[in-house]
Amino acid sequence: ALYAVSSGEDAIRNLDRAGILELLLPELTACRTFHSEDSVHTWTVFEHSLRTLRNLESLTPGTFLGDLKEQLPDLEPLYLAALLHDVGKRIPGEDHAMAGARIAREIGERWHLASDVVDAVEWLVREHLLMAHYIRVRDVEKPQTAIEFARIVRTPERLIQLALLTWADVNAVSASAWTASQGAFLERLYRETARVLEGEGEPDLDPGQYRQRLLRQLAKDPVDAGALEA
C-alpha cells in the first residue's frame, strides 16, 4: 500500500478507478465530494489532496525545492501525508489538523507500517499548516523566528518534508494561492532554520543585509514588495 501511494498521482487514480483505493484509504475516498468550508479552496478535499501529490511529483532537481526533495532518503511518508493532510476536515467540531493526525496514525497502524514512518506521517499531518502560518504572520528576518521553528521541527528531514508539503499544499488550493513573497519567505525561513538545526549558531542578527535580496526576489510581486519597502 505504501509503495502504491509513493508511486504518485497516476497510480492513485488508477487504484481509485479499480475500486482498490476505497479499500486502502476509505478515509480519503470519503472526501471525494467534500468541500472545505472556506471559500478559497477550488477543489474538493479528495481532489485537492491528489493535486498536492501532483505538485510534489513535479519538483525536479535544479530548483530550490527540487534540490530539497532530492535530499530525502524516502518519499513515502511525505507522499502519504500529502494524501491525508486534510482528511480531518470531515470530522465536525475538531481542528482538522489534529483530527487528521489521529486518522493518519490509525491508518499507519492498520497498514502495519514501521513506527518511524507512522510518527513522520502523523507529525506532518498535524503540523501541515505551521510553516504557512510562520511565513504569513511571523517576521522571518528575526533570529528568534528560526530558533522557535527549529525547536518545533527538530530534525533537518522534517524541515525539508514540511517545506515541500507547505508549497505543494498551498499551490493546490487555487491557481493564485502561492505568491513570489511566500516563496521568498519560505526559502529564508528554511535556510535559517537549517542553520540552527545544523548547530551553526543563531541566524545573523542584522536582517538588513538580506533586505535588498528579498526585494529582488519579490520583483514579480509589486504589492508585497511595496509593503516590505514601507
C-alpha positions in Angstrom: 0.0 0.0 0.0 2.8 2.4 0.9 4.6 1.6 -2.3 1.5 2.3 -4.3 1.0 5.6 -2.6 4.6 6.6 -3.3 4.1 5.8 -7.0 2.3 9.1 -7.5 -0.9 10.6 -8.7 -1.4 8.4 -11.7 -1.1 5.3 -9.6 -3.5 6.6 -7.1 -6.1 7.5 -9.8 -5.7 4.0 -11.3 -6.3 2.5 -7.8 -9.3 4.7 -7.5 -10.8 3.6 -10.8 -10.2 0.0 -9.9 -12.0 0.3 -6.6 -8.8 -0.5 -4.6 -8.3 2.9 -3.1 -11.7 2.6 -1.4 -10.3 -0.5 0.4 -6.9 1.0 1.2 -7.9 4.6 2.2 -11.6 4.9 2.8 -10.8 8.0 4.9 -9.6 9.7 1.7 -12.3 8.5 -0.7 -14.9 9.6 1.8 -13.7 13.1 0.9 -14.5 12.7 -2.8 -17.3 15.2 -2.8 -16.5 17.0 0.4 -15.7 20.8 0.1 -13.8 22.8 2.6 -15.9 25.3 4.5 -13.6 28.2 3.5 -14.1 29.8 0.1 -10.5 29.8 -1.0 -10.3 26.1 -2.0 -11.2 25.4 -5.6 -11.4 21.6 -5.3 -12.9 19.0 -3.0 -10.7 17.6 -0.3 -10.1 14.5 -2.3 -9.1 16.3 -5.5 -7.0 18.9 -3.6 -5.1 16.1 -1.9 -4.3 14.4 -5.2 -3.2 17.7 -6.7 -0.9 18.2 -3.6 0.7 14.9 -4.5 0.9 16.0 -8.1 2.8 19.2 -7.1 5.3 17.1 -5.1 5.9 14.9 -8.1 6.5 17.9 -10.3 9.6 19.0 -8.4 12.8 18.3 -10.2 16.5 18.9 -9.4 17.9 22.3 -10.3 15.4 24.4 -8.2 15.4 25.2 -4.5 12.6 22.9 -3.7 13.6 20.2 -6.2 17.0 20.0 -4.7 15.5 19.7 -1.2 13.3 16.8 -2.5 16.5 15.0 -3.7 17.9 15.1 -0.2 15.1 13.0 1.2 16.1 9.3 1.6 12.4 8.2 1.5 9.5 10.0 -0.1 6.8 7.6 1.1 6.0 9.4 4.4 5.8 12.7 2.6 3.5 11.4 -0.1 1.2 9.6 2.3 1.0 12.8 4.4 0.1 14.7 1.2 -2.9 12.4 0.7 -4.0 12.6 4.3 -3.3 16.1 5.4 -6.9 17.3 5.0 -9.0 14.2 5.8 -9.7 15.5 9.2 -11.9 18.2 7.7 -14.8 15.7 7.6 -14.7 15.4 11.4 -17.1 18.1 12.8 -16.2 20.1 15.8 -12.5 19.3 15.7 -9.4 21.0 14.5 -8.8 19.3 11.1 -5.0 19.0 11.5 -5.4 17.3 14.9 -8.2 15.0 13.7 -6.2 14.2 10.6 -3.1 13.3 12.6 -5.1 10.9 14.6 -6.6 9.3 11.5 -3.1 9.1 9.9 -1.8 7.2 12.9 -4.8 4.8 12.7 -4.0 4.2 9.0 -0.4 3.6 9.7 -1.1 1.1 12.4 -3.7 -0.6 10.2 -1.1 -1.0 7.4 1.5 -2.2 10.0 3.9 0.5 8.9 7.2 1.0 10.8 6.8 3.2 13.8 9.1 5.9 12.5 7.0 6.1 9.3 3.8 6.4 11.3 5.4 9.1 13.5 6.5 11.1 10.5 3.2 11.0 8.7 1.3 11.8 11.9 3.6 14.8 12.6 3.4 16.1 9.0 -0.4 16.0 9.0 -0.6 17.6 12.4 1.8 20.4 11.5 1.0 20.9 7.8 -0.3 24.4 8.4 2.6 25.5 10.6 5.1 26.8 8.0 2.5 28.6 6.0 1.4 30.3 9.2 5.0 31.3 10.0 5.8 32.8 6.6 2.4 34.6 6.6 2.4 36.2 10.1 5.9 36.0 11.6 8.9 38.1 10.7 11.3 35.5 9.1 14.1 38.1 9.3 14.2 37.9 13.1 16.6 35.3 14.5 14.1 34.2 17.2 11.7 33.1 14.5 14.1 30.4 13.1 15.1 29.4 16.6 11.5 28.8 17.6 10.8 27.0 14.4 13.8 24.8 14.8 12.5 23.7 18.3 9.3 22.5 16.6 10.6 20.7 13.6 13.7 19.3 15.5 15.3 17.5 12.6 16.6 18.5 9.1 14.5 15.8 7.5 11.2 17.1 9.0 12.2 20.6 8.0 12.6 19.5 4.4 9.4 17.5 4.4 7.4 20.4 5.9 8.8 22.9 3.4 7.8 20.7 0.5 4.4 19.9 1.8 3.7 23.5 2.5 4.5 24.6 -1.0 2.6 21.7 -2.6 -0.5 22.2 -0.3 -0.8 25.9 -0.9 -0.3 25.6 -4.6 -3.1 23.0 -4.8 -5.6 25.5 -3.2 -6.0 27.6 -6.3 -4.0 29.0 -9.2 -3.2 32.2 -7.4 -2.7 30.9 -3.8 1.1 30.9 -3.9 2.9 34.1 -4.4 6.5 35.2 -5.0 6.7 36.6 -1.5 5.6 33.3 0.1 8.4 31.6 -1.9 11.0 34.0 -0.8 9.9 33.9 2.9 9.7 30.1 2.9 13.2 29.8 1.5 14.5 32.3 4.0 12.8 30.5 6.9 14.1 27.1 5.7 17.7 28.3 5.3 17.9 30.0 8.7 16.2 27.1 10.5 18.5 24.6 8.8 21.5 26.6 10.1 20.1 26.4 13.7 19.5 22.6 13.3 23.0 22.1 11.9 24.5 23.8 15.0 25.9 26.8 13.3 24.5 29.1 16.0 21.9 31.7 15.8 20.9 33.3 12.5 22.5 36.6 11.6 21.3 39.4 13.8 21.2 42.0 11.1 18.2 41.4 8.9 19.1 44.5 6.8 21.7 42.6 4.9 19.1 40.5 3.3 16.6 43.3 2.5 17.8 44.0 -1.0 17.9 40.4 -1.9 14.4 39.8 -0.8 13.2 42.9 -2.7 14.8 41.5 -5.8 13.0 38.1 -5.2 9.7 40.0 -4.8 10.1 42.0 -8.0 7.3 40.0 -9.6 5.0 40.7 -6.7 4.9 44.5 -6.5 2.2 44.7 -3.8 4.2 42.7 -1.3 7.4 44.3 -2.4 6.0 47.7 -1.7 4.8 46.6 1.7 8.2 45.3 2.6 9.8 48.6 1.4 7.4 50.5 3.6 
